[in-house]
């Protein structure tokens, strides 16, 4: 029995992909994505449903006329009751029904329009990333249209039957991650290019790890299928080792065989990109306040600072003031790939602008300001916020909530593993798999052979991961990059030491268990009124000891009248940290209700060591 892809059927029947998926959900048909296939009998069932919906819609529009015709023929009261439910006599119901439908449709009128998807292509060296981009650029680029950007601006646009697609021409996953490290997810879809004659390589695994860390949809393009030694099935099998299961094998990973040389499969790849974008429902309001991201920047000897900006929201216009970080600039000129001037650019449009005095960093968020005065105010506020944040970090203390974390939360320890041989990598991964528990999950984001690279450090910085090395050591340059980004690279020669380190990391991510421990008690013998500190309880320690900042409970008779913190302890005029049994002291509870005869009991929360 022949099978049909969901998106192909939707296209043939003139139905939206979302509508088609809703019908399948209603029928209880399981699928992975719109590129999944369905049986022929299911296709016939869907056609019947759509026909019934069409006939039902036609019947509902034609309903008022027969009602009018049958009114004189049958019981008048029945017809009257029918028309009463609709609101009035025959002609009126259709008018009121139309009037009632219009308000429902009107809120959808100002719906935010869709925008073009932004795609980045990543993969191993010599697997054909540049060749694939070049083929798409030559055949699909809108060379003379406004907003058509090429490699000079770091991105270009492709016009397809499904609409516009924007490709970011980055030098690899390092740049992709550097941008994301600053909190900017520029790309909506990641294309992982794998050579059909080479399968998975170290940089392929890195690219996949970076795309997964960015949480963007992935499409795998198996390139060089035109070569006689090409083996696409081997690539698909190798992908399953990374828990990436192609759709043909029952998974949800879209895999497209292509040839950047002959163009085979490129149309299919563009089709899948459009389908993924449709399901992601990418939208942006061109009338909203402008926001964008710096893709790259450089200093030209003649022109000055040139920055490539991806417009994400709103519209960018020549003359606008832009704020980036703690700097600003005014757009003097905005150009496309051919050097042609642009006056404005909408969402999902990459543009090269002239107007900054200093080159902004990749990944920085760009916002617009009404004028220079407003731009200066934003910069001053950002500088103030940064100084406040730095001061707060210095003074910061862990609160009980921060120490204990959210109840029931499963913690994840992100690791990047580097070893001298594949055997060592597999052995360590096997041991780590047995270390996981219900409370802590070990996520090995990347496991490879050889010394750690700067790409590993970038990935670790964005994913908050620890780099563990077994029998390999990082180079001096990688160590410097790691130090600058505050990333730990830990090297081991003995496998048990590495496992011990993992145990320490797991313990650090477990929710600490605290219990309340009794310290001591004191009897209040006098109350001293203090103008600044409030009431101070002159007390005598009858058991154990009292400690400053301990938890305090005040008992009056058999009733607890206060629970809080013991904020201050004094012996005569001196502030002290603790007071032992048999000594008098002044206790400040930051509570003015203390009375003579009250009993103050002190306790503290201590962490219980877990097995």
C-alpha positions as CSV (number, residue, x, y, z in Angstrom):
1,X,0.0,0.0,0.0
2,X,1.5,3.4,-1.0
3,X,2.2,6.1,1.6
4,X,1.9,9.8,1.3
5,X,3.9,12.5,3.2
6,X,1.7,14.7,5.4
7,X,2.9,18.0,3.9
8,X,2.5,16.8,0.3
9,X,-1.1,15.8,1.1
10,X,-1.8,19.2,2.7
11,X,-0.4,20.9,-0.4
12,X,-2.5,18.8,-2.8
13,X,-5.7,19.3,-0.8
14,X,-5.0,23.1,-0.3
15,X,-5.0,22.7,3.5
16,X,-2.7,24.4,6.0
17,X,-0.2,22.1,7.6
18,X,-1.5,23.0,11.1
19,X,-5.0,22.1,10.0
20,X,-3.8,18.7,8.6
21,X,-2.1,17.9,11.9
22,X,-5.3,18.8,13.8
23,X,-7.2,16.3,11.7
24,X,-4.6,13.6,12.3
25,X,-4.7,14.3,16.1
26,X,-8.5,14.0,16.0
27,X,-8.2,10.6,14.2
28,X,-5.6,9.4,16.7
29,X,-3.0,8.9,14.0
30,X,0.6,9.0,15.3
31,X,3.3,11.0,13.5
32,X,6.6,12.6,14.1
33,X,6.4,15.7,11.9
34,X,4.8,17.0,8.8
35,X,7.3,15.1,6.7
36,X,6.1,11.8,8.2
37,X,4.1,9.4,5.9
38,X,0.6,8.1,6.4
39,X,-1.3,5.2,4.9
40,X,-3.6,5.5,1.8
41,X,-6.7,4.5,3.8
42,X,-6.0,7.4,6.2
43,X,-5.7,9.7,3.2
44,X,-9.1,8.7,2.0
45,X,-10.5,9.3,5.5
46,X,-9.0,12.8,5.6
47,X,-10.5,13.6,2.2
48,X,-13.9,12.5,3.4
49,X,-13.6,14.7,6.5
50,X,-12.7,17.7,4.4
51,X,-15.5,17.0,2.0
52,X,-18.0,16.8,4.8
53,X,-16.7,20.1,6.3
54,X,-17.0,21.8,2.9
55,X,-20.6,20.5,2.5
56,X,-21.5,21.4,6.0
57,X,-20.2,24.9,5.4
58,X,-22.2,25.2,2.2
59,X,-25.3,23.9,3.9
60,X,-25.0,26.4,6.8
61,X,-24.8,29.3,4.3
62,X,-27.9,28.1,2.4
63,X,-30.0,27.3,5.5
64,X,-32.0,30.5,5.8
65,X,-33.6,30.2,2.3
66,X,-35.3,26.8,2.8
67,X,-36.6,27.9,6.2
68,X,-38.4,30.7,4.5
69,X,-39.9,28.5,1.9
70,X,-41.2,25.8,4.2
71,X,-42.7,28.3,6.6
72,X,-46.2,28.6,5.0
73,X,-46.4,24.8,4.3
74,X,-45.9,23.3,7.8
75,X,-46.9,24.1,11.4
76,X,-46.5,27.8,12.0
77,X,-45.6,27.5,15.6
78,X,-42.7,25.1,14.9
79,X,-41.3,27.5,12.4
80,X,-41.8,30.4,14.8
81,X,-39.9,28.7,17.5
82,X,-37.1,27.9,15.0
83,X,-36.9,31.5,13.9
84,X,-37.1,32.7,17.5
85,X,-33.9,30.7,18.3
86,X,-32.2,32.4,15.5
87,X,-33.3,35.8,16.7
88,X,-36.1,37.0,14.2
89,X,-37.8,36.1,10.9
90,X,-36.0,34.5,8.0
91,X,-34.1,37.3,6.4
92,X,-33.0,38.8,9.8
93,X,-31.2,35.7,11.1
94,X,-28.7,35.7,8.3
95,X,-28.0,39.3,8.9
96,X,-27.5,38.9,12.6
97,X,-25.5,35.8,12.2
98,X,-23.2,37.7,9.9
99,X,-23.0,40.5,12.3
100,X,-22.2,38.1,15.1
101,X,-19.4,36.4,13.1
102,X,-17.7,39.6,12.2
103,X,-16.7,40.7,15.8
104,X,-15.1,37.2,16.2
105,X,-13.0,37.6,13.1
106,X,-12.0,41.3,13.8
107,X,-9.5,40.6,16.6
108,X,-7.5,38.3,14.2
109,X,-7.2,41.2,11.7
110,X,-4.2,42.9,13.4
111,X,-2.4,39.6,13.8
112,X,1.4,39.8,13.8
113,X,2.7,38.8,10.3
114,X,5.0,35.9,9.7
115,X,8.7,36.5,9.1
116,X,11.3,34.7,7.1
117,X,13.3,32.0,8.9
118,X,16.9,32.6,9.7
119,X,19.1,29.6,9.0
120,X,22.7,28.8,9.9
121,X,24.7,26.0,8.3
122,X,27.3,24.1,10.4
123,X,29.4,21.0,10.1
124,X,32.9,19.5,9.7
125,X,35.6,21.0,7.5
126,X,35.4,19.9,3.9
127,X,32.0,18.4,4.2
128,X,30.6,21.0,1.8
129,X,29.1,23.8,3.9
130,X,30.5,26.6,1.7
131,X,29.7,24.7,-1.6
132,X,26.1,24.2,-0.5
133,X,25.7,27.9,0.4
134,X,27.3,28.9,-2.9
135,X,24.9,26.7,-4.8
136,X,21.9,28.1,-3.0
137,X,23.3,31.6,-3.4
138,X,23.8,31.3,-7.2
139,X,20.4,29.8,-7.9
140,X,18.1,31.3,-5.3
141,X,19.6,34.7,-4.2
142,X,17.5,37.8,-4.9
143,X,20.5,39.7,-6.2
144,X,18.9,43.0,-7.1
145,X,16.0,43.1,-4.6
146,X,16.1,45.5,-1.6
147,X,17.5,43.6,1.4
148,X,19.2,40.9,-0.6
149,X,22.5,40.5,1.3
150,X,25.5,38.3,0.3
151,X,28.7,37.1,1.9
152,X,30.0,40.7,2.2
153,X,27.4,41.3,4.9
154,X,27.6,37.8,6.5
155,X,24.2,36.7,5.2
156,X,22.0,36.4,2.1
157,X,18.4,35.8,1.2
158,X,17.0,33.0,-0.9
159,X,13.7,33.3,-2.7
160,X,11.8,30.0,-2.8
161,X,8.4,28.8,-3.8
162,X,7.5,28.9,-0.1
163,X,8.8,32.4,0.4
164,X,12.0,34.1,1.6
165,X,14.7,32.2,3.6
166,X,17.7,34.1,5.2
167,X,21.0,32.3,5.5
168,X,23.7,33.4,7.9
169,X,27.1,32.9,6.4
170,X,29.1,32.4,9.6
171,X,32.6,30.9,9.7
172,X,31.3,27.9,11.8
173,X,29.7,26.9,15.1
174,X,32.2,28.9,17.1
175,X,30.7,32.2,15.8
176,X,27.2,30.7,16.2
177,X,27.9,30.0,19.9
178,X,29.7,33.3,20.5
179,X,26.6,35.1,19.4
180,X,24.4,32.8,21.6
181,X,26.7,33.2,24.6
182,X,25.5,36.8,24.8
183,X,21.9,35.7,25.1
184,X,20.9,36.1,21.5
185,X,19.5,33.2,19.5
186,X,19.8,34.6,16.0
187,X,19.2,31.4,14.1
188,X,15.8,29.8,14.0
189,X,17.0,26.6,12.3
190,X,20.4,24.8,12.1
191,X,21.4,22.8,9.1
192,X,24.1,20.2,10.0
193,X,26.0,19.2,6.8
194,X,27.6,15.7,6.8
195,X,29.5,14.3,3.9
196,X,28.0,11.0,2.6
197,X,31.5,9.5,2.1
198,X,32.9,10.6,5.5
199,X,30.0,10.3,8.0
200,X,30.3,11.9,11.5
201,X,33.5,13.7,12.4
202,X,34.7,15.6,15.5
203,X,33.5,19.0,14.3
204,X,30.1,17.4,13.2
205,X,29.6,16.2,16.8
206,X,30.5,19.7,18.1
207,X,28.1,21.3,15.7
208,X,25.3,19.0,16.8
209,X,26.1,19.8,20.5
210,X,26.0,23.5,19.8
211,X,22.7,23.3,18.0
212,X,21.2,21.2,20.8
213,X,22.5,23.6,23.4
214,X,20.8,26.5,21.5
215,X,17.6,24.4,21.4
216,X,16.9,25.2,17.7
217,X,15.3,22.7,15.3
218,X,17.9,20.7,13.4
219,X,17.9,19.4,9.8
220,X,20.7,17.1,8.6
221,X,21.8,17.5,5.0
222,X,23.8,14.5,3.8
223,X,26.0,16.1,1.2
224,X,28.1,14.6,-1.7
225,X,25.5,11.9,-2.5
226,X,26.7,12.1,-6.1
227,X,30.0,10.5,-5.3
228,X,30.3,6.7,-6.1
229,X,31.6,6.0,-2.6
230,X,28.7,7.8,-0.9
231,X,27.0,5.9,1.8
232,X,24.0,7.9,3.2
233,X,22.7,4.9,5.2
234,X,25.9,4.7,7.2
235,X,25.5,8.4,8.1
236,X,21.9,7.7,9.3
237,X,23.1,4.7,11.4
238,X,25.9,6.8,12.9
239,X,23.4,9.5,13.9
240,X,21.4,7.0,16.0
241,X,24.5,6.7,18.2
242,X,24.0,10.3,19.2
243,X,20.3,9.6,20.0
244,X,19.4,11.3,16.8
245,X,17.0,9.0,15.0
246,X,16.1,9.8,11.3
247,X,12.4,9.7,10.3
248,X,13.0,6.7,8.1
249,X,14.0,4.8,11.3
250,X,11.0,5.9,13.3
251,X,12.5,9.1,14.8
252,X,11.8,12.8,14.3
253,X,15.1,14.0,12.7
254,X,14.7,15.3,9.2
255,X,17.5,14.0,7.0
256,X,17.8,15.2,3.4
257,X,20.3,13.7,0.9
258,X,21.8,16.6,-1.2
259,X,24.6,17.3,-3.7
260,X,26.1,20.8,-3.6
261,X,27.7,20.0,-7.0
262,X,24.7,18.8,-9.0
263,X,21.9,20.5,-7.0
264,X,20.2,17.2,-6.2
265,X,18.0,17.5,-3.1
266,X,18.5,21.2,-2.6
267,X,14.9,22.0,-3.5
268,X,13.8,19.4,-0.9
269,X,16.1,21.0,1.7
270,X,14.6,24.4,1.1
271,X,11.1,22.8,1.3
272,X,11.9,21.2,4.7
273,X,13.3,24.6,6.0
274,X,10.0,26.3,5.0
275,X,7.9,23.5,6.6
276,X,9.9,23.7,9.8
277,X,9.5,27.5,9.9
278,X,5.8,27.1,9.3
279,X,5.5,24.8,12.3
280,X,7.6,27.1,14.5
281,X,5.2,29.9,13.6
282,X,7.8,32.6,13.3
283,X,6.4,36.1,13.6
284,X,7.6,39.6,14.0
285,X,5.8,43.0,14.0
286,X,7.4,45.5,11.6
287,X,5.5,48.3,13.4
288,X,6.9,47.3,16.9
289,X,9.9,49.1,18.5
290,X,13.1,48.1,16.7
291,X,15.3,45.4,18.1
292,X,18.1,43.4,16.5
293,X,21.4,41.6,17.0
294,X,25.0,42.3,15.8
295,X,26.1,39.5,13.5
296,X,29.6,40.8,13.0
297,X,31.5,44.1,12.8
298,X,34.7,45.3,11.3
299,X,36.7,48.4,10.8
300,X,37.2,49.5,7.2
301,X,40.1,51.9,6.5
302,X,38.0,54.2,4.3
303,X,34.4,53.8,5.6
304,X,35.1,53.3,9.3
305,X,33.1,50.9,11.5
306,X,30.8,48.6,9.5
307,X,28.4,46.5,11.5
308,X,26.1,43.7,10.2
309,X,22.7,43.8,12.1
310,X,19.9,41.2,11.9
311,X,16.6,43.0,12.3
312,X,14.5,40.9,14.6
313,X,11.6,43.2,15.4
314,X,10.3,46.5,14.1
315,X,11.8,48.4,11.2
316,X,15.3,50.0,10.9
317,X,15.6,53.3,9.1
318,X,18.5,55.6,8.0
319,X,18.8,58.3,10.6
320,X,17.8,56.1,13.6
321,X,19.9,56.2,16.8
322,X,21.0,52.8,17.9
323,X,22.1,51.7,21.3
324,X,24.5,48.7,21.7
325,X,25.9,47.8,25.1
326,X,27.2,51.0,26.6
327,X,27.7,52.7,23.3
328,X,25.5,54.3,20.6
329,X,25.5,55.5,17.0
330,X,23.4,57.1,14.3
331,X,22.8,55.2,11.1
332,X,24.5,57.3,8.4
333,X,24.1,54.7,5.7
334,X,22.5,51.2,5.2
335,X,23.6,49.0,2.4
336,X,22.7,45.7,0.7
337,X,25.0,43.2,-0.9
338,X,25.6,45.1,-4.1
339,X,26.5,48.3,-2.2
340,X,23.1,49.7,-3.0
341,X,21.6,52.1,-0.4
342,X,18.6,51.0,1.7
343,X,16.3,53.4,3.4
344,X,14.6,50.9,5.7
345,X,14.7,47.2,6.6
346,X,12.1,45.0,8.2
347,X,12.2,41.8,10.3
348,X,14.5,38.9,9.3
349,X,16.6,41.3,7.2
350,X,20.4,41.5,7.6
351,X,21.8,44.9,6.8
352,X,25.3,46.5,6.9
353,X,25.2,49.9,8.6
354,X,27.6,52.7,9.0
355,X,27.4,54.9,12.1
356,X,29.1,53.4,15.1
357,X,32.3,55.0,16.5
358,X,33.5,51.7,18.0
359,X,33.0,48.1,16.6
360,X,30.2,46.4,18.6
361,X,30.7,42.8,19.7
362,X,29.0,39.9,17.9
363,X,25.8,38.9,19.7
364,X,25.1,42.3,21.3
365,X,21.5,43.3,21.3
366,X,20.7,46.5,19.4
367,X,17.8,48.8,20.3
368,X,16.7,52.1,18.9
369,X,16.4,55.5,20.7
370,X,14.3,58.5,19.8
371,X,17.2,60.9,19.7
372,X,20.8,61.3,21.0
373,X,19.6,62.5,24.4
374,X,17.5,59.4,24.9
375,X,20.4,57.2,23.7
376,X,22.7,58.8,26.3
377,X,20.2,58.2,29.0
378,X,19.9,54.5,28.2
379,X,23.7,54.2,28.2
380,X,24.0,56.0,31.6
381,X,21.3,53.7,33.1
382,X,23.0,50.6,31.7
383,X,26.4,51.7,33.2
384,X,24.7,52.3,36.6
385,X,22.9,48.9,36.5
386,X,26.2,47.2,35.7
387,X,28.0,48.9,38.6
388,X,25.1,47.9,40.9
389,X,25.2,44.3,39.7
390,X,29.0,44.1,40.3
391,X,28.6,45.5,43.8
392,X,25.7,43.1,44.5
393,X,27.8,40.2,43.5
394,X,30.5,41.2,45.9
395,X,28.1,41.5,48.8
396,X,26.0,38.5,47.8
397,X,25.3,35.8,50.3
398,X,23.5,32.5,49.7
399,X,20.0,32.5,51.0
400,X,18.3,29.4,52.3
401,X,16.2,29.2,49.1
402,X,19.3,29.4,46.9
403,X,21.0,26.7,48.9
404,X,18.1,24.3,48.9
405,X,16.8,25.0,45.4
406,X,13.3,24.3,44.2
407,X,11.7,21.2,45.7
408,X,11.4,18.2,43.4
409,X,13.6,19.8,40.8
410,X,15.9,17.4,38.8
411,X,19.4,18.9,38.5
412,X,21.6,18.5,35.4
413,X,25.4,18.4,35.4
414,X,26.6,19.4,32.0
415,X,30.0,17.8,31.0
416,X,32.3,17.9,28.1
417,X,34.6,14.9,27.9
418,X,37.9,14.6,26.2
419,X,40.1,11.5,26.3
420,X,43.2,10.0,24.5
421,X,41.4,7.1,22.8
422,X,37.8,6.1,21.8
423,X,38.0,3.2,24.2
424,X,38.7,5.5,27.1
425,X,35.8,7.7,26.0
426,X,33.4,4.8,25.9
427,X,34.6,3.4,29.2
428,X,34.1,6.7,31.0
429,X,30.7,7.3,29.5
430,X,29.7,3.8,30.7
431,X,30.7,4.6,34.3
432,X,29.0,8.0,34.1
433,X,25.7,6.5,33.0
434,X,25.6,4.4,36.2
435,X,26.2,7.5,38.3
436,X,22.9,9.2,37.4
437,X,20.0,9.3,39.9
438,X,16.5,10.6,40.1
439,X,17.8,13.9,41.6
440,X,20.8,14.5,39.3
441,X,21.2,13.9,35.6
442,X,24.6,13.8,33.9
443,X,24.5,15.3,30.5
444,X,27.6,14.6,28.4
445,X,27.2,17.3,25.8
446,X,30.3,16.4,23.8
447,X,32.7,13.5,24.1
448,X,35.7,13.3,21.8
449,X,39.2,12.2,21.3
450,X,42.1,14.7,21.7
451,X,42.8,17.8,23.7
452,X,40.0,20.3,24.4
453,X,39.6,23.2,21.9
454,X,38.5,26.8,22.1
455,X,35.1,25.6,20.7
456,X,34.8,23.3,23.7
457,X,35.4,26.3,26.0
458,X,32.7,28.4,24.2
459,X,30.2,25.6,24.4
460,X,31.0,25.2,28.1
461,X,30.6,28.9,28.8
462,X,27.1,29.0,27.2
463,X,25.9,25.7,28.6
464,X,27.5,26.1,32.1
465,X,29.5,22.9,31.6
466,X,32.7,21.5,33.1
467,X,35.4,20.1,30.8
468,X,36.9,16.8,32.0
469,X,40.1,15.6,30.3
470,X,41.6,12.1,30.6
471,X,45.2,11.6,29.6
472,X,45.1,14.7,27.4
473,X,46.0,18.3,28.4
474,X,44.8,21.6,26.9
475,X,47.1,24.0,25.1
476,X,48.2,27.2,26.6
477,X,45.9,29.2,24.4
478,X,42.9,27.1,25.4
479,X,43.8,27.5,29.0
480,X,43.9,31.3,28.7
481,X,40.5,31.4,26.9
482,X,39.1,29.2,29.7
483,X,40.4,31.4,32.4
484,X,39.0,34.5,30.8
485,X,35.6,32.9,30.6
486,X,35.7,31.3,34.1
487,X,35.5,27.8,32.7
488,X,37.1,24.9,34.6
489,X,39.2,22.4,32.6
490,X,40.2,19.5,34.9
491,X,42.8,17.0,33.7
492,X,43.3,13.5,35.1
493,X,45.7,10.6,34.5
494,X,43.9,8.1,36.8
495,X,40.3,7.3,35.9
496,X,39.3,6.9,39.5
497,X,40.3,10.5,40.2
498,X,38.1,11.6,37.3
499,X,35.2,9.6,38.8
500,X,35.8,11.1,42.2
501,X,35.6,14.6,40.6
502,X,32.2,13.6,39.0
503,X,31.0,12.5,42.4
504,X,31.9,15.9,43.8
505,X,30.1,17.6,41.0
506,X,27.0,15.5,41.6
507,X,27.1,16.2,45.3
508,X,27.3,19.9,44.5
509,X,24.1,19.7,42.4
510,X,22.2,17.7,44.9
511,X,19.7,19.6,47.1
512,X,21.2,19.9,50.5
513,X,19.3,18.4,53.4
514,X,19.1,20.6,56.5
515,X,17.9,19.9,60.0
516,X,17.3,22.2,62.9
517,X,19.8,21.8,65.8
518,X,19.2,23.0,69.3
519,X,21.8,25.5,70.6
520,X,20.6,26.7,74.0
521,X,18.1,28.9,76.0
522,X,18.1,32.0,78.1
523,X,15.7,33.6,80.6
524,X,14.7,37.3,80.2
525,X,15.3,39.1,83.5
526,X,14.9,42.7,82.4
527,X,13.9,44.7,79.3
528,X,16.1,47.7,78.2
529,X,14.4,50.3,76.1
530,X,16.9,51.5,73.4
531,X,16.0,54.5,71.1
532,X,17.8,53.0,68.0
533,X,17.9,49.2,68.5
534,X,14.4,48.8,70.1
535,X,13.8,46.7,73.1
536,X,16.8,44.7,74.3
537,X,16.2,41.6,76.5
538,X,18.6,41.5,79.4
539,X,18.9,37.7,79.8
540,X,20.7,34.9,81.6
541,X,21.9,31.8,79.6
542,X,20.5,28.8,81.5
543,X,21.5,26.0,79.0
544,X,23.8,25.5,76.1
545,X,24.8,28.7,74.3
546,X,23.3,31.5,72.2
547,X,24.8,32.6,68.9
548,X,24.3,35.7,66.8
549,X,22.1,35.2,63.7
550,X,20.7,31.9,65.1
551,X,17.0,31.1,64.8
552,X,15.1,32.3,67.9
553,X,11.9,31.2,69.5
554,X,10.3,33.1,72.4
555,X,8.0,31.2,74.8
556,X,5.7,32.8,77.3
557,X,4.3,30.2,79.6
558,X,3.3,27.4,77.3
559,X,2.7,29.6,74.3
560,X,5.2,30.5,71.5
561,X,4.8,34.3,71.0
562,X,7.6,35.0,68.5
563,X,9.8,33.1,66.0
564,X,12.5,34.9,64.1
565,X,16.3,35.7,64.2
566,X,18.6,36.5,67.0
567,X,20.1,39.6,65.3
568,X,22.4,40.9,68.1
569,X,24.2,39.8,71.3
570,X,26.0,42.0,73.8
571,X,28.2,41.5,76.8
572,X,28.2,44.8,78.6
573,X,28.8,47.3,75.8
574,X,30.6,44.9,73.4
575,X,29.0,43.0,70.5
576,X,29.8,39.3,70.8
577,X,29.3,36.3,68.5
578,X,28.1,33.9,71.2
579,X,27.4,33.6,74.9
580,X,27.9,30.4,77.0
581,X,25.8,28.9,79.9
582,X,26.0,30.9,83.1
583,X,26.6,34.3,81.6
584,X,24.4,37.3,81.3
585,X,23.9,39.1,78.0
586,X,21.7,41.5,76.1
587,X,19.7,40.0,73.3
588,X,18.3,42.0,70.3
589,X,15.5,40.1,68.6
590,X,14.4,43.0,66.4
591,X,11.0,42.6,68.1
592,X,9.6,44.9,70.7
593,X,7.2,42.5,72.4
594,X,9.7,40.7,74.7
595,X,8.7,40.7,78.4
596,X,10.4,39.7,81.7
597,X,10.1,36.0,82.3
598,X,10.1,35.0,78.6
599,X,12.3,32.1,77.6
600,X,14.4,32.6,74.4
601,X,15.4,29.3,72.7
602,X,18.1,29.4,70.0
603,X,18.7,26.9,67.2
604,X,20.4,26.7,63.8
605,X,20.0,24.9,60.5
606,X,22.8,22.5,59.7
607,X,23.4,20.5,56.6
608,X,23.1,16.7,57.0
609,X,25.7,14.8,55.0
610,X,24.1,12.5,52.4
611,X,25.3,9.0,51.7
